[in-house]
Structures are given as C-alpha cells and as structure tokens.
Amino acid sequence: MRHTLGTAFSVILFSLFSTAALVNTAVADGAAEIDIKVDGTLQLFKKEVTGGAEFLNKARAVLVFPDVVKAGLIVGGEYGKGALRKDGKSLAYYNIASASFGLQVGAQSYAIVMVFMNDEALAKFRDSKGWEAGVDGSVAVADWGTGKDINTQNYADPIVGFVLDNKGLMAGVSLEGSKITKIDP
C-alpha cells in the first residue's frame, strides 16, 4: 500500500513539474511580441469566422490570448498572455491561467478571443483585480454552423468567446474557471 501511494505521489509530482515546464514556454513574451501575436490571431479570426471583421467592429473591446498552452498528466494547467484591444490599440496586458485535476494526458496550444459586446461588461472586467470566467462574468463560447455569418447569431451574454487552433475554430471548449489577471509584460 505504501509503495502504491509513493508511486501515485511521484506521478503527481512529475505531472506538476511537466506541466510547469510546458506552460513556462508561454511566459517570456514582452509587450511587442504579444502585440505581434495578437495581430496574427485577429487576422486568423477574420479569416476563419464568416463576418468576423464586422463582428469585431461592433465590439466595445476584444481580449486576445494568441498562445495559450494547456498541458497535463493527471494534474493539468493552462497559461497564456494576451492584450485587451480597443480601436486597434492595446489598452492593457493580461494572463490567463487555470488548473485542473483528473484523467488527462497531453498538451495543446490554442488562441482565445473574447469579445466584449457592451460597456458594462468591459468596465467590470477592467476594474477587477482578477477576473474569473463563469464567476465574475459569463462568457458565451461561440458555437454555430460553419459558413454561417457570426452576425446572424444573437448572443445574450455580454462577452462572446472563440477558441481557435491551427485547424480553425474549436467546438465544445469551456472557459469557465479560467482566471484572468492584468500584468506588466
């Protein structure tokens, strides 16, 4: 019994260190590098989402995390840095982080685009010391048919989230529990 607990503890420790090492690759970005990656992600968004450019023009602001790394082996974590944009300019920089425990193995990288549709949600987000999706504000993760114009959708939530990987938009992803904190890159 003691050997089994020791092995389980070793696996958990290995998982924590492995996750930390993978997530650490997203840590070194400065403001200029984040801005370049955000520009690229917004271009991809406009290409992948039919009506995406028009949708972004209606937004009060957009929070973009171009390189979110998620990794895990029993214990998992997610981390990335991004920028809050309004009128094409970065207003502030943020990180996104979350932790999880359960059956999970592997790593993946993706981008998150969170579109603020009203001033109230944007102000609440900007005034927070640490904002958690699903607790401090609801984020509707966009899910609609391929080829349909995003502007035909009516989202009730004041923040609409999109998750993209190298193949395009990802479905079935939740942002709940992700903690977003303002940083000085």
C-alpha positions, 0 to 999 in steps of 0.5 A: 500500500505504501509503495502504491501511494509513493508511486501515485505521489511521484506521478503527481509530482512529475505531472506538476513539474511537466506541466510547469515546464510546458506552460513556462514556454508561454511566459517570456513574451514582452509587450511587442511580441504579444502585440505581434501575436495578437495581430496574427490571431485577429487576422486568423479570426477574420479569416476563419469566422464568416463576418468576423471583421464586422463582428469585431467592429461592433465590439466595445473591446476584444481580449486576445490570448494568441498562445495559450498552452494547456498541458497535463498528466493527471494534474493539468494547467493552462497559461497564456498572455494576451492584450485587451484591444480597443480601436486597434490599440492595446489598452492593457496586458493580461494572463490567463491561467487555470488548473485542473485535476483528473484523467488527462494526458497531453498538451495543446496550444490554442488562441482565445478571443473574447469579445466584449459586446457592451460597456458594462461588461468591459468596465467590470472586467477592467476594474477587477483585480482578477477576473474569473470566467463563469464567476465574475462574468459569463462568457458565451463560447461561440458555437454555430454552423460553419459558413454561417455569418457570426452576425446572424447569431444573437448572443445574450451574454455580454462577452462572446468567446472563440477558441481557435487552433491551427485547424480553425475554430474549436467546438465544445471548449469551456472557459469557465474557471479560467482566471484572468489577471492584468500584468506588466509584460 
